[in-house]
Amino acid sequence: MKNFVEELKWRGMIQDIMPGTEEKLMEGPQSAYVGIDPTADSLHIGHLVSVMILKHFQNCGHKPFALVGGATGMIGDPSMKSAERNLLDEATLNHNVACIKSQLARFLDFDSDAPNKAELVNNYDWMKDYSFINFIRDIGKHITVNYMMAKDSVKKRLSRDSSEGMSFTEFSYQLMQGYDFYWLWKNRGCILQLGGSDQWGNITTGTELIRRMDGGEAFALTCPLIRKADGTKFGKTEKGNVWLDAERTSPYEFYQFWLNVSDEDAERYIKIFTMLDRETIEGAIDAHRGDPGRRELQKLLAKEITIMVHGQQAYESAVAASQMLFGGNSEALRKLDERTFRAVFNDVPSYTLPKSELPCNILELLAVKTDILPSKGEARKMVAGNGISINKDKFTDPNGEITEADIVNGHYILAQKGKKNYYIINIA
């Protein structure tokens, strides 16, 4: 068997590990799980570290379980949070669970006949009929309040929010997650829980519950919380989270996020967020250090993770869109879907022109209908001097007209002045 712990170590993906974990995993195939609260109908890249660990676990011959917290998602985990979550209703949670499973299937094998195929479980299935009285009698008696209060996740939350404190609802989360581990250990043979380092307290509550209730043995392994080299939060942009759902974050925007990471971050991320082997990664890092200006490491990282999440075709479209600002042609421009078109040219100046005003003379368009150029005289010089492009094609006739045939995606005309100045003309 491939050594799972050793694989994670060289990738920098272990923060804490319970003694004996590596030895237990080397005895033969084992089962482990990662818990994900379905608070949205998509995962974001903040979830990816735990998902990649589960992928490595399966790749090393073990059986992964992905637990979606239909029950715990109704409560909200206080770990590293400054306020309570909004509680979601059952219909919303069911929708979110279905969406998350389809995304996890891009990373894990759920459908083969392999003995270690992945399984999706939902803690709502074993919690929905568990009465409150039975839960606190059967489970609560095994874990003391003192033990729960000593957890960092609880202490930090209380110290940050001394005015309002923490509700019993959120305080009970630790016990519910601990019971999840116990249930999976007893009923599905899960001996290991994996997660982010902020989950260490909740995970070890599970191992303690297993020990106290049945005298059993279970293990814990967490990965570091990922931050950028400059200390800022990973996975956030000005628009918010970077989502795996193409409707929330387009494949182009997703690709661009990885393409634009710093050199230092690229060296860490390519180990964490790709399945490339050690020799390939170390070779790519060495080559990048020799010529960092080419940003080949970022390109490799962006390629691998975009294909993993969105597929080969979406990756190729993202690359084509990325090249649009520095080259491209009218044919390539017209192949961009509207969402990608808007993402590529998101920050360029825009104008609105009624469709009824087409056809329109090019000089009139540049200097009267818009202020791309200050006068028709300047516009004439730019057109005659090959300085104007419409939809990536040079426009060289000062007497020429822009017509409805020039509209891209039914809405836009892209004007370009010189090499770098773009303008969108919205056709209303």
C-alpha positions as CSV (number, residue, x, y, z in Angstrom):
1,M,0.0,0.0,0.0
2,K,1.0,3.6,-0.6
3,N,1.9,5.4,2.6
4,F,-0.9,8.0,3.0
5,V,0.8,9.9,5.9
6,E,4.1,10.0,4.1
7,E,2.4,11.4,0.9
8,L,0.7,14.2,2.9
9,K,3.9,15.1,4.8
10,W,6.0,16.0,1.7
11,R,3.0,17.9,0.3
12,G,2.8,20.0,3.6
13,M,-0.7,18.8,4.3
14,I,-0.5,17.7,7.9
15,Q,-1.0,20.0,10.9
16,D,-1.8,17.6,13.7
17,I,-1.9,13.8,13.8
18,M,-2.8,11.5,16.6
19,P,0.0,9.1,17.6
20,G,-0.4,5.7,16.0
21,T,-2.3,6.9,12.9
22,E,0.4,6.1,10.4
23,E,1.0,2.7,11.8
24,K,-2.7,1.9,11.8
25,L,-3.1,2.9,8.2
26,M,-0.1,0.7,7.1
27,E,-1.8,-2.4,8.5
28,G,-4.1,-2.5,5.6
29,P,-7.1,-0.7,4.0
30,Q,-8.9,1.5,6.4
31,S,-11.9,3.9,6.3
32,A,-11.9,7.6,7.1
33,Y,-14.2,10.6,6.6
34,V,-14.3,14.3,6.1
35,G,-17.3,16.3,7.2
36,I,-18.8,19.2,5.2
37,D,-21.6,21.3,6.3
38,P,-23.9,22.1,3.4
39,T,-24.4,25.8,4.1
40,A,-24.4,26.6,0.4
41,D,-25.2,24.7,-2.8
42,S,-21.6,24.7,-3.9
43,L,-18.2,24.0,-2.3
44,H,-15.6,26.8,-2.5
45,I,-11.8,26.4,-2.7
46,G,-11.6,26.7,1.1
47,H,-13.1,23.2,1.2
48,L,-10.5,21.8,-1.3
49,V,-7.8,21.0,1.1
50,S,-9.9,18.5,3.0
51,V,-11.4,17.2,-0.2
52,M,-7.9,16.7,-1.7
53,I,-6.8,14.8,1.5
54,L,-9.8,12.5,1.0
55,K,-8.8,12.0,-2.6
56,H,-5.2,11.1,-1.6
57,F,-6.7,8.7,1.0
58,Q,-8.6,6.9,-1.7
59,N,-5.6,7.0,-4.0
60,C,-3.6,5.2,-1.4
61,G,-6.0,2.3,-1.3
62,H,-8.3,3.3,1.6
63,K,-12.0,3.9,1.6
64,P,-13.2,7.5,1.9
65,F,-16.5,8.7,3.3
66,A,-17.8,12.2,2.6
67,L,-20.2,13.2,5.3
68,V,-22.5,16.1,4.5
69,G,-23.9,17.5,7.7
70,G,-27.6,17.7,7.0
71,A,-28.2,17.7,10.8
72,T,-25.1,19.7,12.0
73,G,-25.6,22.1,9.1
74,M,-28.9,23.2,10.8
75,I,-26.9,24.3,13.8
76,G,-23.6,25.8,12.7
77,D,-20.0,25.1,13.9
78,P,-18.6,27.7,16.3
79,S,-15.0,26.9,15.3
80,M,-13.2,30.1,14.2
81,K,-16.5,31.8,13.7
82,S,-17.3,35.2,15.2
83,A,-21.1,34.8,15.0
84,E,-23.8,32.2,14.7
85,R,-24.8,31.0,11.3
86,N,-28.2,31.4,9.9
87,L,-30.1,28.2,10.4
88,L,-31.2,26.5,7.1
89,D,-34.5,24.7,6.5
90,E,-34.6,21.0,5.4
91,A,-35.5,21.7,1.8
92,T,-32.6,24.1,1.3
93,L,-30.2,21.6,3.0
94,N,-31.4,18.7,0.7
95,H,-30.8,20.9,-2.3
96,N,-27.3,21.8,-1.1
97,V,-26.4,18.2,-0.3
98,A,-27.4,17.1,-3.9
99,C,-25.2,19.8,-5.4
100,I,-22.3,19.1,-3.2
101,K,-22.3,15.4,-4.0
102,S,-22.1,16.1,-7.8
103,Q,-19.0,18.3,-7.1
104,L,-17.4,15.7,-4.9
105,A,-17.8,13.1,-7.7
106,R,-15.2,15.1,-9.7
107,F,-12.6,14.2,-7.1
108,L,-13.7,10.9,-5.7
109,D,-14.7,7.6,-7.2
110,F,-18.3,6.9,-6.0
111,D,-19.4,4.6,-8.9
112,S,-16.8,1.9,-9.5
113,D,-16.8,-1.7,-8.2
114,A,-13.6,-1.1,-6.3
115,P,-13.8,-2.1,-2.6
116,N,-12.6,1.3,-1.6
117,K,-15.1,3.3,-3.6
118,A,-16.2,6.5,-1.9
119,E,-19.5,6.8,-0.1
120,L,-21.6,9.8,0.7
121,V,-23.4,9.8,4.1
122,N,-25.7,12.4,5.7
123,N,-25.8,12.7,9.5
124,Y,-29.4,13.8,9.2
125,D,-30.2,10.1,8.5
126,W,-29.1,9.0,12.0
127,M,-30.0,12.2,13.9
128,K,-33.5,12.9,12.6
129,D,-35.2,10.3,14.8
130,Y,-32.9,10.6,17.8
131,S,-34.9,12.3,20.5
132,F,-33.3,15.1,22.6
133,I,-33.8,13.1,25.8
134,N,-32.2,10.0,24.5
135,F,-29.3,11.9,23.0
136,I,-28.4,13.8,26.2
137,R,-28.9,10.6,28.3
138,D,-27.0,8.2,26.0
139,I,-24.3,10.5,24.6
140,G,-24.1,13.7,26.6
141,K,-23.3,11.9,29.9
142,H,-20.0,10.7,28.5
143,I,-18.5,14.2,27.8
144,T,-18.2,16.7,30.6
145,V,-18.9,20.4,30.2
146,N,-15.3,21.0,31.5
147,Y,-13.9,18.9,28.6
148,M,-16.0,20.8,26.0
149,M,-15.1,24.3,27.5
150,A,-11.4,23.5,27.3
151,K,-11.5,23.2,23.5
152,D,-9.8,26.1,21.7
153,S,-12.7,26.6,19.3
154,V,-15.0,27.3,22.3
155,K,-12.5,29.4,24.3
156,K,-11.7,31.6,21.3
157,R,-15.3,32.1,20.5
158,L,-16.2,33.1,24.0
159,S,-13.2,35.5,24.4
160,R,-14.1,37.2,21.1
161,D,-17.8,37.5,21.8
162,S,-18.0,38.0,25.6
163,S,-21.1,40.3,25.3
164,E,-23.4,37.7,23.6
165,G,-21.6,34.5,24.3
166,M,-22.4,31.2,22.6
167,S,-25.9,29.7,22.4
168,F,-26.5,26.2,23.7
169,T,-27.3,25.3,20.0
170,E,-23.8,26.0,18.9
171,F,-22.2,24.6,22.0
172,S,-23.9,21.3,21.3
173,Y,-22.2,21.1,17.8
174,Q,-19.1,19.6,19.3
175,L,-21.0,16.8,20.9
176,M,-23.0,16.2,17.7
177,Q,-19.8,16.0,15.6
178,G,-18.3,13.7,18.1
179,Y,-21.4,11.4,17.8
180,D,-21.0,11.4,14.0
181,F,-17.5,9.9,14.4
182,Y,-18.8,7.4,16.9
183,W,-21.7,6.4,14.6
184,L,-19.4,6.0,11.6
185,W,-16.9,4.1,13.7
186,K,-19.5,1.7,15.0
187,N,-21.6,1.3,11.9
188,R,-19.3,1.9,9.0
189,G,-15.8,1.0,10.4
190,C,-14.4,4.5,10.1
191,I,-11.3,4.7,12.3
192,L,-10.1,8.1,11.2
193,Q,-11.5,11.6,10.8
194,L,-9.8,14.1,8.6
195,G,-10.3,17.9,8.5
196,G,-8.9,21.3,8.8
197,S,-6.8,22.3,11.9
198,D,-9.7,24.3,13.2
199,Q,-11.6,21.0,13.6
200,W,-9.1,19.3,15.9
201,G,-11.1,19.9,19.0
202,N,-14.3,18.5,17.5
203,I,-12.5,15.5,16.0
204,T,-10.8,14.6,19.2
205,T,-14.1,14.8,21.0
206,G,-15.2,12.0,18.7
207,T,-12.1,9.8,19.5
208,E,-12.8,10.4,23.2
209,L,-16.4,9.5,22.8
210,I,-15.5,6.2,21.0
211,R,-13.0,5.4,23.8
212,R,-15.4,6.2,26.7
213,M,-18.5,4.6,25.2
214,D,-17.1,1.4,23.7
215,G,-13.4,1.3,24.7
216,G,-12.6,1.7,21.1
217,E,-9.7,3.2,19.3
218,A,-9.9,5.9,16.6
219,F,-7.6,8.5,15.1
220,A,-7.4,12.1,14.0
221,L,-5.5,14.0,11.3
222,T,-5.8,17.6,10.3
223,C,-4.4,19.8,7.6
224,P,-3.2,23.4,8.0
225,L,-5.5,26.3,7.4
226,I,-4.2,27.7,4.1
227,R,-3.2,31.4,4.0
228,K,-1.5,33.4,1.3
229,A,2.2,34.2,1.7
230,D,1.3,37.8,2.7
231,G,-0.9,36.5,5.5
232,T,-4.3,37.3,4.0
233,K,-7.1,34.8,3.7
234,F,-6.9,32.1,1.1
235,G,-9.7,31.7,-1.4
236,K,-11.2,35.2,-1.2
237,T,-11.3,37.8,-4.0
238,E,-12.9,41.2,-4.1
239,K,-16.0,39.4,-5.3
240,G,-15.9,37.0,-2.4
241,N,-15.4,33.2,-2.3
242,V,-14.0,31.3,-5.3
243,W,-16.6,28.7,-5.9
244,L,-16.5,25.3,-7.7
245,D,-19.9,26.0,-9.2
246,A,-19.4,27.5,-12.7
247,E,-22.5,29.6,-12.3
248,R,-21.0,31.3,-9.1
249,T,-17.4,31.5,-10.3
250,S,-16.9,31.1,-14.1
251,P,-14.1,28.7,-15.2
252,Y,-12.3,31.7,-16.6
253,E,-12.4,33.5,-13.2
254,F,-11.4,30.2,-11.5
255,Y,-8.5,29.7,-13.8
256,Q,-7.4,33.3,-13.4
257,F,-7.4,33.0,-9.6
258,W,-4.7,30.2,-9.7
259,L,-2.8,31.8,-12.6
260,N,-2.3,35.0,-10.5
261,V,-1.0,33.5,-7.3
262,S,2.4,34.6,-6.1
263,D,5.5,32.5,-6.8
264,E,5.7,31.5,-3.1
265,D,2.1,30.5,-3.0
266,A,2.4,28.6,-6.3
267,E,5.1,26.4,-4.8
268,R,2.9,25.4,-1.9
269,Y,-0.4,25.2,-3.7
270,I,0.8,22.9,-6.5
271,K,1.7,20.3,-3.8
272,I,-1.7,20.7,-2.1
273,F,-4.2,21.2,-4.9
274,T,-2.9,18.8,-7.6
275,M,-2.3,15.1,-7.9
276,L,1.0,15.5,-9.7
277,D,3.8,13.3,-8.3
278,R,6.7,14.5,-6.3
279,E,9.2,14.3,-9.2
280,T,7.0,16.3,-11.5
281,I,6.3,19.0,-8.9
282,E,9.9,19.4,-7.8
283,G,11.0,19.6,-11.4
284,A,8.4,22.2,-12.2
285,I,9.5,24.2,-9.1
286,D,13.1,24.1,-10.1
287,A,12.4,25.2,-13.6
288,H,10.2,28.0,-12.4
289,R,12.9,29.3,-10.1
290,G,15.2,29.4,-13.0
291,D,12.9,31.6,-15.0
292,P,10.0,32.9,-12.8
293,G,9.0,35.5,-15.4
294,R,7.4,32.8,-17.6
295,R,5.1,31.9,-14.7
296,E,5.1,28.3,-15.9
297,L,4.4,27.0,-12.4
298,Q,1.3,29.1,-12.1
299,K,0.1,27.9,-15.5
300,L,0.7,24.3,-14.5
301,L,-1.2,24.8,-11.2
302,A,-4.1,26.5,-12.9
303,K,-4.3,23.9,-15.6
304,E,-4.4,20.9,-13.3
305,I,-7.0,22.3,-10.9
306,T,-9.2,23.8,-13.6
307,I,-9.3,20.5,-15.4
308,M,-10.0,18.6,-12.2
309,V,-12.9,20.9,-11.3
310,H,-14.4,22.0,-14.6
311,G,-13.0,19.6,-17.3
312,Q,-10.6,19.9,-20.3
313,Q,-13.0,21.9,-22.5
314,A,-13.6,24.5,-19.8
315,Y,-9.8,24.8,-19.2
316,E,-9.1,25.3,-22.9
317,S,-11.8,28.0,-23.1
318,A,-10.4,29.7,-20.1
319,V,-6.9,29.7,-21.7
320,A,-8.3,31.1,-24.9
321,A,-10.2,33.8,-22.9
322,S,-7.0,34.6,-21.0
323,Q,-5.1,35.2,-24.2
324,M,-7.9,37.4,-25.6
325,L,-6.4,40.6,-24.0
326,F,-3.0,40.0,-25.5
327,G,-4.0,38.5,-28.9
328,G,-6.9,36.5,-30.1
329,N,-9.1,37.2,-33.1
330,S,-12.7,37.9,-33.9
331,E,-13.5,34.2,-34.3
332,A,-12.2,33.4,-30.8
333,L,-14.0,36.4,-29.3
334,R,-17.3,35.2,-30.7
335,K,-16.8,31.8,-29.2
336,L,-16.7,33.2,-25.7
337,D,-20.0,32.7,-23.8
338,E,-21.5,35.9,-22.4
339,R,-20.4,35.2,-18.8
340,T,-16.8,34.7,-19.8
341,F,-16.9,37.7,-22.1
342,R,-18.1,39.9,-19.2
343,A,-15.5,38.3,-16.9
344,V,-12.6,39.0,-19.3
345,F,-13.6,42.6,-20.0
346,N,-15.0,43.2,-16.5
347,D,-12.9,46.3,-15.7
348,V,-12.9,48.1,-19.1
349,P,-14.9,51.3,-19.7
350,S,-18.3,50.7,-21.2
351,Y,-20.9,52.7,-23.2
352,T,-24.5,52.1,-24.2
353,L,-25.8,52.5,-27.8
354,P,-29.4,51.8,-28.9
355,K,-29.6,49.1,-31.5
356,S,-31.8,51.5,-33.6
357,E,-28.7,53.7,-34.2
358,L,-27.0,51.0,-36.1
359,P,-25.5,51.1,-38.7
360,C,-23.2,53.8,-37.5
361,N,-20.2,55.4,-39.1
362,I,-17.0,54.4,-37.2
363,L,-15.9,58.0,-36.6
364,E,-19.3,58.9,-35.3
365,L,-19.2,55.8,-33.0
366,L,-15.7,56.6,-31.6
367,A,-16.0,60.4,-31.1
368,V,-19.7,61.3,-30.9
369,K,-21.7,58.3,-29.6
370,T,-18.8,57.6,-27.2
371,D,-15.8,59.5,-26.1
372,I,-13.3,56.8,-26.9
373,L,-11.5,59.5,-29.0
374,P,-11.9,63.3,-28.4
375,S,-12.8,64.2,-32.0
376,K,-13.7,62.8,-35.4
377,G,-10.3,64.2,-36.6
378,E,-8.4,62.1,-34.0
379,A,-10.7,59.2,-34.8
380,R,-9.9,59.4,-38.5
381,K,-6.1,59.5,-37.7
382,M,-6.3,56.4,-35.5
383,V,-8.4,54.4,-38.0
384,A,-6.2,55.4,-40.9
385,G,-3.1,54.5,-38.9
386,N,-4.3,51.0,-38.0
387,G,-4.9,52.0,-34.4
388,I,-8.5,50.9,-34.1
389,S,-9.9,47.3,-33.9
390,I,-13.5,46.2,-33.6
391,N,-14.0,42.8,-32.1
392,K,-10.3,42.1,-32.4
393,D,-10.2,42.9,-36.2
394,K,-8.4,46.0,-37.5
395,F,-10.8,48.6,-38.8
396,T,-9.1,50.7,-41.4
397,D,-11.9,52.5,-43.4
398,P,-12.8,55.9,-42.0
399,N,-16.0,55.8,-44.1
400,G,-16.9,52.3,-42.8
401,E,-19.9,51.5,-40.7
402,I,-20.6,49.4,-37.6
403,T,-23.6,47.2,-38.2
404,E,-25.7,44.7,-36.3
405,A,-23.4,42.0,-37.8
406,D,-20.7,43.3,-35.5
407,I,-22.7,42.6,-32.3
408,V,-21.1,39.8,-30.2
409,N,-23.3,37.6,-28.0
410,G,-26.3,39.6,-29.0
411,H,-25.3,42.4,-26.7
412,Y,-21.8,43.8,-27.2
413,I,-19.3,45.4,-29.5
414,L,-15.7,45.4,-28.4
415,A,-13.6,48.4,-29.5
416,Q,-9.9,48.6,-29.0
417,K,-7.6,51.6,-29.2
418,G,-4.0,50.8,-29.6
419,K,-2.7,47.6,-28.0
420,K,-4.1,47.8,-24.5
421,N,-7.1,50.1,-24.4
422,Y,-10.4,48.2,-24.6
423,Y,-14.0,49.5,-24.5
424,I,-17.3,47.7,-24.4
425,I,-20.3,49.2,-26.3
426,N,-23.4,47.7,-24.9
427,I,-26.1,47.4,-27.5
428,A,-29.5,48.1,-25.9
